Amino acid sequence: MEFRVAGFRDMGQVSDVADRVFRSARPGHMADEFPHLYDGQNARHWWIAEEAGHIVSIVGAMVWTAVLGGAPVVVASVGSVATDADFRRHGISTRLLLLAESCLRDEGVRLLLISGDGPLYLRFGARPVGWVEWYALPKTFVAGGSFEIKAIDPVVDAVEVARLYRSRGTRFLRPLPLLQGLLRAQSFTAVSQGVKVAFCAYERGRAVSYASVNHRPGLGRRPSQLAEWAGDPNGVLYGLTHLSDWPESGMTVPVLPEDQGLRGALSSLEPARQTPFPWLAKVVDGVGLGRDLEAVWAESTGDPPQIKAQSVDRYRVTRGVDAWELDAAALTQMVFGYDVPERPASMNDVWPSPAPWPAGLHFI
Ligand SMILES: CC(C)(COP(=O)(O)OP(=O)(O)OC[C@H]1O[C@@H](n2cnc3c(N)ncnc32)[C@H](O)[C@@H]1OP(=O)(O)O)[C@@H](O)C(=O)NCCC(=O)NCCS
C-alpha cells in the first residue's frame, strides 16, 4: 500500500471514495457540496492510500488563515476522512492523519480543526475545545428593536456582509469571491430539505447585522441552527423569529463566551445545554502559534507566556515562575479548552477563542 499526497489527476478517485463512504445511503455528491475542498487546485491538501492503483482511503483539508483574538494564524480544516469498508481497521486512516499533520506543519499550519469526534482523532491527539451555550429560541421570542429583514443577495450584499463580519475578533479571513461563493450556497428561497438561509437586518436603511441558518424544517427531526452571524444581535434574533417557515423542531442559537451582546439579548432565557464545540482541534506547531500570538499579547499583557518545543509534540510552557510540560493534546486544551483542568485560570487572559462559529469548519 502506498501513502502519499494526492495530485490533480487523483481527484476523480478521491471523490468516488468519498461518495462510496458518505453518500451510499443518500443522494448527491460530496464534491458538489464542498466545491472548494474537492477542487483540483486543492489536490495537495489531500492524502491518499493506494492499493494496486486504486485509492482506498482519503483525508482532506482546507488551509486558510483564521484571526484568533486578533492574531492571524494559519489553520487547516480537516475532514472527509474515509476508508473503504474492506480496508478498515488496519491503521490506514491513522497513518494518513500523521502524514497530513506533518505536511501541514511544514506548510506553516499551526492548528488542525477536525470535523468529527471519534476515537480515531482522540488517539491522534485532537481534543474538544471551546465552549458553547445552546439556547432553544421560541418563535414567540420578542427581540429588542424592529428591523427590516431581507434575503442576502450574494453579489450586491457581499461587501456589507464582509464589513459586519470583520467586526468579529475571531474569524476566518475570507476573500470576497470566497464569501460570495458561501452566500450563493445559502439561498433564502423555498426550504424543503435542510438548506441554508442567509439574511441581513436593516435599521433605517443600513445593514446592522447578518446571519446564516442551517435550516432543516423538511427533515423534521433536528432543529434549525444559527450558523454564523455578526453585527447587532437583536437584528439576528428578530430575523430568526421572522423566518417565514419556522421549523416545527425549533431553532437553536449557540452562544460563545465572547458573545456578550447575544447572551444579554437572550437573558430572559436559560441555555438548554453547554458543551465544547462539536468538533476537535489539535495544535501541530505550538511554537509557531506562540509567535503568531505575540503581537496580541504585546497589547494585552506585560507577562506573556513562552512556548518552547522539547521534541516533536512535546512542549514546555512558562509564564513568570510557572512552568508546564505538555504534549500536543494537553497544549491544545491549555490554549483552546474552556473550563478544563489543563488550562490554569491564570492563563484565561492570554489564550484566544479557537474559532468564530461552533459548527461548520468552512469546507466549502
Ligand atoms: C473512521 C474511518 C475513517 C477509520 O478508518 P480506518 O482506516 O479503519 O482507521 P484506523 O484503522 O486507523 O483506525 C480504526 C480502528 O481500527 C483499529 N486498528 C488499527 N489498526 C488495527 C489492526 N492492525 N488491527 C485491528 N484494529 C486496528 C484502531 O485502533 C481503530 O480503533 P477504534 O475503533 O478505537 O477507532 C473509517 O471507519 C470510515 O471510513 N468510516 C466511515 C466514515 C467516517 O465515519 N469518517 C469519519 C468522519 S468524522
PDBQT file of the ligand as one rigid body, heavy atoms in Angstrom, charges set to zero:
ROOT
HETATM    1  C1  LIG A 401     -13.492   6.183  10.604  1.00  0.00    +0.000 C 
HETATM    2  C2  LIG A 401     -12.671   5.557   9.476  1.00  0.00    +0.000 C 
HETATM    3  C3  LIG A 401     -12.190   6.653   8.551  1.00  0.00    +0.000 C 
HETATM    4  C4  LIG A 401     -11.465   4.854  10.101  1.00  0.00    +0.000 C 
HETATM    5  O1  LIG A 401     -10.637   4.342   9.042  1.00  0.00    +0.000 OA
HETATM    6  P1  LIG A 401      -9.570   3.178   9.306  1.00  0.00    +0.000 P 
HETATM    7  O2  LIG A 401      -8.618   3.175   8.167  1.00  0.00    +0.000 OA
HETATM    8  O3  LIG A 401     -10.267   1.940   9.633  1.00  0.00    +0.000 OA
HETATM    9  O4  LIG A 401      -8.837   3.749  10.610  1.00  0.00    +0.000 OA
HETATM   10  P2  LIG A 401      -7.746   3.019  11.526  1.00  0.00    +0.000 P 
HETATM   11  O5  LIG A 401      -7.554   1.604  11.076  1.00  0.00    +0.000 OA
HETATM   12  O6  LIG A 401      -6.559   3.874  11.596  1.00  0.00    +0.000 OA
HETATM   13  O7  LIG A 401      -8.453   3.047  12.940  1.00  0.00    +0.000 OA
HETATM   14  C5  LIG A 401      -9.749   2.467  13.095  1.00  0.00    +0.000 C 
HETATM   15  C6  LIG A 401      -9.767   1.463  14.229  1.00  0.00    +0.000 C 
HETATM   16  O8  LIG A 401      -9.021   0.302  13.861  1.00  0.00    +0.000 OA
HETATM   17  C7  LIG A 401      -8.124  -0.047  14.901  1.00  0.00    +0.000 C 
HETATM   18  N1  LIG A 401      -6.958  -0.672  14.305  1.00  0.00    +0.000 N 
HETATM   19  C8  LIG A 401      -5.926  -0.062  13.683  1.00  0.00    +0.000 A 
HETATM   20  N2  LIG A 401      -5.037  -0.982  13.254  1.00  0.00    +0.000 NA
HETATM   21  C9  LIG A 401      -5.539  -2.183  13.590  1.00  0.00    +0.000 A 
HETATM   22  C10 LIG A 401      -5.110  -3.502  13.396  1.00  0.00    +0.000 A 
HETATM   23  N3  LIG A 401      -3.954  -3.785  12.776  1.00  0.00    +0.000 N 
HETATM   24  N4  LIG A 401      -5.899  -4.490  13.863  1.00  0.00    +0.000 NA
HETATM   25  C11 LIG A 401      -7.068  -4.244  14.486  1.00  0.00    +0.000 A 
HETATM   26  N5  LIG A 401      -7.542  -2.979  14.696  1.00  0.00    +0.000 NA
HETATM   27  C12 LIG A 401      -6.775  -1.982  14.251  1.00  0.00    +0.000 A 
HETATM   28  C13 LIG A 401      -7.790   1.264  15.532  1.00  0.00    +0.000 C 
HETATM   29  O9  LIG A 401      -7.341   1.081  16.856  1.00  0.00    +0.000 OA
HETATM   30  C14 LIG A 401      -9.125   1.968  15.487  1.00  0.00    +0.000 C 
HETATM   31  O10 LIG A 401      -9.930   1.574  16.573  1.00  0.00    +0.000 OA
HETATM   32  P3  LIG A 401     -11.182   2.472  17.085  1.00  0.00    +0.000 P 
HETATM   33  O11 LIG A 401     -12.383   1.657  16.728  1.00  0.00    +0.000 OA
HETATM   34  O12 LIG A 401     -10.980   2.593  18.541  1.00  0.00    +0.000 OA
HETATM   35  O13 LIG A 401     -11.157   3.771  16.367  1.00  0.00    +0.000 OA
HETATM   36  C15 LIG A 401     -13.498   4.511   8.683  1.00  0.00    +0.000 C 
HETATM   37  O14 LIG A 401     -14.054   3.610   9.625  1.00  0.00    +0.000 OA
HETATM   38  C16 LIG A 401     -14.602   5.117   7.852  1.00  0.00    +0.000 C 
HETATM   39  O15 LIG A 401     -14.391   5.468   6.695  1.00  0.00    +0.000 OA
HETATM   40  N6  LIG A 401     -15.803   5.265   8.457  1.00  0.00    +0.000 N 
HETATM   41  C17 LIG A 401     -16.935   5.886   7.782  1.00  0.00    +0.000 C 
HETATM   42  C18 LIG A 401     -16.703   7.365   7.546  1.00  0.00    +0.000 C 
HETATM   43  C19 LIG A 401     -16.434   8.120   8.817  1.00  0.00    +0.000 C 
HETATM   44  O16 LIG A 401     -17.106   7.925   9.820  1.00  0.00    +0.000 OA
HETATM   45  N7  LIG A 401     -15.438   9.023   8.763  1.00  0.00    +0.000 N 
HETATM   46  C20 LIG A 401     -15.086   9.887   9.856  1.00  0.00    +0.000 C 
HETATM   47  C21 LIG A 401     -15.835  11.147   9.642  1.00  0.00    +0.000 C 
HETATM   48  S1  LIG A 401     -15.752  12.124  11.042  1.00  0.00    +0.000 SA
ENDROOT
TORSDOF 0
